[in-house]
């Protein structure tokens, strides 16, 4: 797709979020992840050919979003389960991998049962020194879940914008090395990483309408999940909204830092709180 610079971004995004046919919440998760990415890299601007966002980055957001719905005992379905080839399929293909990862996290010394634990784990896995503390098994399960989610991210990229055709909004995902030099990649993107190119006008739209887009995605996601035939009892838009908006606290202890400050104070150093 080669969008016009005068693309009506707000109307396009509203169309995807509110009016696109949805078999699950993937399109909502894609738009929210792109919105969060643009907000995180607010200083990044395109140069006329779009911004390359790795599927890995979107999958990391998805792990945080879907984490509270991945429970072996009380799963919250993100779409209907259907029989295909005589087999009852999962609502989302990555549910087994992400559920196993969540169970491993909860059984570890670090785990808890907060809806935002997925965000905490993703941030920990980004830091090699922190990731090693969790052990090889959890790191392996995390990598497995990330690959499974990345594969699913491709679906809404393909079908966003209606069922009339594929890649109506976004172009086909490509490796960074195969994209034109005029495409601006996110910092830290590897040359071999698969990326989706977000048109400049849409990237600017995400930055300008970020609060509106986030609220709309969460509202539509909560309503969609409430209207999905659930196996668990008591699932309503309020519980889904709370799960999607839970924010992680700082979980890492500051004992070492406090000790260093105490030592400096004992040595007579003057401290100034910045």
C-alpha positions as CSV (number, residue, x, y, z in Angstrom):
1,X,0.0,0.0,0.0
2,X,1.2,3.5,-0.8
3,X,-1.0,5.8,1.3
4,X,-1.6,9.4,0.5
5,X,0.1,11.9,2.8
6,X,-3.5,13.3,3.3
7,X,-4.7,10.0,4.7
8,X,-7.5,10.5,7.2
9,X,-5.8,8.5,9.9
10,X,-8.4,9.0,12.6
11,X,-11.2,7.7,10.3
12,X,-9.0,4.8,9.1
13,X,-8.1,3.7,12.7
14,X,-11.7,4.0,13.9
15,X,-12.8,1.9,10.9
16,X,-10.4,-0.9,11.9
17,X,-11.1,-0.8,15.6
18,X,-14.9,-0.4,15.4
19,X,-16.1,-1.7,12.1
20,X,-13.7,-4.3,10.8
21,X,-15.0,-7.9,10.9
22,X,-13.3,-9.6,13.9
23,X,-12.9,-13.3,14.7
24,X,-10.8,-12.4,17.7
25,X,-9.1,-9.4,19.4
26,X,-6.0,-9.4,17.2
27,X,-6.9,-6.3,15.2
28,X,-7.5,-4.4,18.4
29,X,-4.2,-5.7,19.8
30,X,-2.3,-4.6,16.7
31,X,-3.6,-1.1,16.7
32,X,-3.0,-0.7,20.4
33,X,0.6,-2.1,20.1
34,X,1.4,0.3,17.2
35,X,-0.1,3.1,19.2
36,X,2.0,2.3,22.3
37,X,5.1,1.9,20.1
38,X,4.6,5.3,18.5
39,X,4.2,6.8,21.9
40,X,7.3,5.1,23.2
41,X,9.3,6.5,20.3
42,X,7.6,9.9,20.1
43,X,10.8,11.6,18.8
44,X,11.1,9.2,15.8
45,X,9.8,10.7,12.5
46,X,9.5,9.1,9.1
47,X,11.2,10.5,6.0
48,X,8.4,9.9,3.5
49,X,8.6,6.1,3.2
50,X,7.3,5.0,6.6
51,X,8.6,3.6,9.9
52,X,9.7,0.0,10.2
53,X,8.4,-1.7,13.4
54,X,9.7,-5.2,14.1
55,X,7.1,-7.9,14.7
56,X,9.1,-8.8,17.8
57,X,8.3,-5.4,19.4
58,X,4.6,-5.8,18.7
59,X,4.7,-9.4,20.1
60,X,6.2,-8.1,23.3
61,X,3.3,-5.7,23.7
62,X,0.9,-8.6,23.0
63,X,2.4,-10.7,25.7
64,X,1.6,-7.9,28.2
65,X,-1.9,-7.4,26.8
66,X,-3.0,-11.1,26.7
67,X,-1.2,-12.2,29.9
68,X,-4.3,-11.8,32.2
69,X,-6.4,-13.9,29.9
70,X,-4.1,-16.9,29.8
71,X,-5.0,-19.0,32.8
72,X,-5.2,-22.8,32.7
73,X,-8.0,-22.9,35.3
74,X,-10.0,-19.8,34.2
75,X,-9.2,-18.8,30.6
76,X,-10.8,-15.7,29.3
77,X,-11.5,-16.4,25.6
78,X,-10.5,-13.8,23.0
79,X,-12.8,-15.2,20.3
80,X,-15.0,-18.2,19.7
81,X,-13.5,-21.7,19.6
82,X,-14.5,-23.6,16.4
83,X,-14.2,-27.1,15.1
84,X,-11.8,-27.4,12.2
85,X,-10.8,-30.8,10.7
86,X,-12.6,-32.5,13.5
87,X,-10.5,-30.7,16.2
88,X,-11.7,-28.0,18.6
89,X,-9.3,-25.1,18.0
90,X,-8.1,-22.6,20.5
91,X,-9.5,-19.1,20.4
92,X,-5.9,-17.8,19.9
93,X,-3.1,-20.0,18.6
94,X,-0.6,-18.9,21.1
95,X,-2.7,-19.7,24.2
96,X,-0.9,-23.0,25.1
97,X,2.6,-21.4,24.9
98,X,1.6,-18.3,26.8
99,X,-0.4,-20.3,29.4
100,X,2.6,-22.5,30.1
101,X,4.9,-19.5,30.4
102,X,2.5,-17.9,32.9
103,X,2.3,-21.1,35.0
104,X,6.1,-21.3,35.1
105,X,6.3,-17.6,36.1
106,X,3.8,-18.1,38.9
107,X,5.7,-21.1,40.2
108,X,9.0,-19.2,40.3
109,X,10.3,-17.2,43.2
110,X,9.5,-14.0,41.2
111,X,6.0,-14.7,40.2
112,X,2.7,-13.2,41.4
113,X,-0.8,-13.0,40.0
114,X,-1.1,-9.5,38.8
115,X,-2.7,-8.8,35.4
116,X,0.4,-6.7,34.5
117,X,2.9,-9.4,35.3
118,X,3.3,-10.0,31.6
119,X,4.6,-6.5,31.2
120,X,7.1,-7.0,34.0
121,X,8.4,-10.3,32.5
122,X,8.9,-8.7,29.1
123,X,10.9,-5.9,30.5
124,X,13.0,-8.3,32.6
125,X,13.7,-10.4,29.5
126,X,15.0,-7.4,27.6
127,X,17.9,-7.1,30.1
128,X,20.3,-10.0,29.8
129,X,21.5,-9.7,33.4
130,X,18.0,-9.8,34.7
131,X,16.8,-12.5,32.4
132,X,19.6,-14.9,33.6
133,X,18.1,-14.7,37.1
134,X,15.0,-16.5,36.0
135,X,16.7,-19.6,34.8
136,X,17.1,-21.3,31.4
137,X,13.7,-23.0,31.5
138,X,11.7,-19.8,31.9
139,X,13.9,-18.1,29.3
140,X,13.3,-20.9,26.8
141,X,9.5,-20.8,27.4
142,X,9.6,-17.0,27.0
143,X,11.3,-17.3,23.6
144,X,8.9,-20.0,22.5
145,X,5.9,-17.9,23.5
146,X,7.3,-14.8,21.8
147,X,7.7,-16.8,18.5
148,X,4.2,-18.1,18.7
149,X,2.8,-14.6,19.3
150,X,4.9,-13.1,16.5
151,X,3.4,-15.6,14.1
152,X,-0.1,-14.4,15.1
153,X,0.8,-10.7,14.7
154,X,1.0,-11.3,11.0
155,X,-2.7,-12.1,10.8
156,X,-4.2,-8.6,11.5
157,X,-1.4,-7.0,9.5
158,X,-2.7,-9.0,6.5
159,X,-6.4,-8.5,7.0
160,X,-6.7,-5.0,8.6
161,X,-9.0,-2.7,6.7
162,X,-11.8,-5.2,5.7
163,X,-12.3,-8.6,4.2
164,X,-12.2,-7.4,0.6
165,X,-8.5,-8.1,0.2
166,X,-5.2,-8.6,1.9
167,X,-2.8,-5.8,2.9
168,X,-5.4,-3.1,2.4
169,X,-3.8,-0.9,5.1
170,X,-0.3,-2.3,5.7
171,X,2.1,-3.6,3.2
172,X,3.4,-7.2,3.5
173,X,5.9,-7.6,6.3
174,X,9.6,-7.7,5.2
175,X,13.0,-8.1,6.7
176,X,14.7,-4.8,7.4
177,X,17.5,-5.5,5.0
178,X,15.0,-5.8,2.1
179,X,13.3,-2.4,2.8
180,X,14.4,0.8,1.1
181,X,16.9,2.9,2.8
182,X,14.4,5.7,3.1
183,X,12.3,3.6,5.6
184,X,13.2,4.6,9.1
185,X,13.6,1.6,11.5
186,X,12.9,1.6,15.2
187,X,16.2,1.9,17.1
188,X,17.7,-1.5,17.9
189,X,16.0,-3.3,14.9
190,X,18.2,-6.1,13.5
191,X,18.7,-6.3,9.7
192,X,17.1,-9.8,9.7
193,X,14.0,-8.9,11.7
194,X,10.6,-9.1,10.1
195,X,9.0,-5.6,10.1
196,X,5.7,-4.0,9.3
197,X,6.1,-0.5,7.7
198,X,3.8,2.0,9.2
199,X,3.0,4.9,6.8
200,X,4.3,8.3,8.0
201,X,0.8,9.8,8.2
202,X,-0.4,6.9,10.4
203,X,2.7,7.1,12.6
204,X,2.0,10.8,13.1
205,X,-1.7,10.0,13.7
206,X,-0.8,7.5,16.5
207,X,1.3,10.1,18.2
208,X,-1.3,12.8,17.9
209,X,-4.4,10.7,18.8
210,X,-2.6,8.3,21.2
211,X,-4.9,8.8,24.2
212,X,-8.1,8.5,22.1
213,X,-6.8,5.4,20.3
214,X,-5.8,3.7,23.5
215,X,-9.2,4.4,25.1
216,X,-11.1,3.2,22.0
217,X,-9.1,0.0,21.7
218,X,-9.6,-0.9,25.4
219,X,-13.4,-0.1,25.2
220,X,-13.9,-2.2,22.0
221,X,-11.7,-5.0,23.4
222,X,-13.7,-5.1,26.7
223,X,-17.0,-5.2,24.8
224,X,-15.8,-7.9,22.4
225,X,-14.6,-10.1,25.2
226,X,-17.8,-9.7,27.1
227,X,-19.9,-10.7,24.1
228,X,-17.7,-13.8,23.5
229,X,-19.2,-17.0,24.8
230,X,-17.0,-17.6,27.8
231,X,-16.4,-20.9,29.7
232,X,-15.4,-18.9,32.8
233,X,-18.1,-17.3,35.0
234,X,-18.3,-13.6,35.8
235,X,-16.4,-12.2,32.7
236,X,-17.7,-8.8,31.8
237,X,-16.4,-5.6,30.3
238,X,-15.4,-4.3,33.7
239,X,-13.1,-7.2,34.6
240,X,-11.6,-7.0,31.1
241,X,-11.1,-3.3,31.3
242,X,-9.3,-3.7,34.7
243,X,-7.0,-6.4,33.3
244,X,-6.1,-4.3,30.2
245,X,-5.4,-1.1,32.3
246,X,-3.5,-2.6,35.2
247,X,0.0,-1.0,35.5
248,X,3.0,-2.7,36.9
249,X,4.8,-1.3,39.9
250,X,8.5,-1.2,40.2
251,X,9.2,-4.8,41.2
252,X,13.0,-4.9,41.6
253,X,14.3,-4.3,45.1
254,X,16.3,-1.1,45.7
255,X,18.3,-2.5,48.6
256,X,21.7,-2.1,46.9
257,X,21.0,1.5,45.9
258,X,19.8,2.4,49.4
259,X,22.9,0.9,50.9
260,X,25.1,2.9,48.6
261,X,23.3,6.2,49.5
262,X,23.6,5.3,53.2
263,X,27.4,4.8,52.8
264,X,27.8,8.1,51.0
265,X,25.9,9.9,53.7
266,X,28.0,8.3,56.4
267,X,31.1,9.5,54.6
268,X,29.8,13.0,54.8
269,X,28.8,13.4,51.1
270,X,26.1,15.9,50.4
271,X,23.1,14.4,48.6
272,X,20.7,16.4,46.4
273,X,17.4,14.8,45.3
274,X,17.0,15.5,41.6
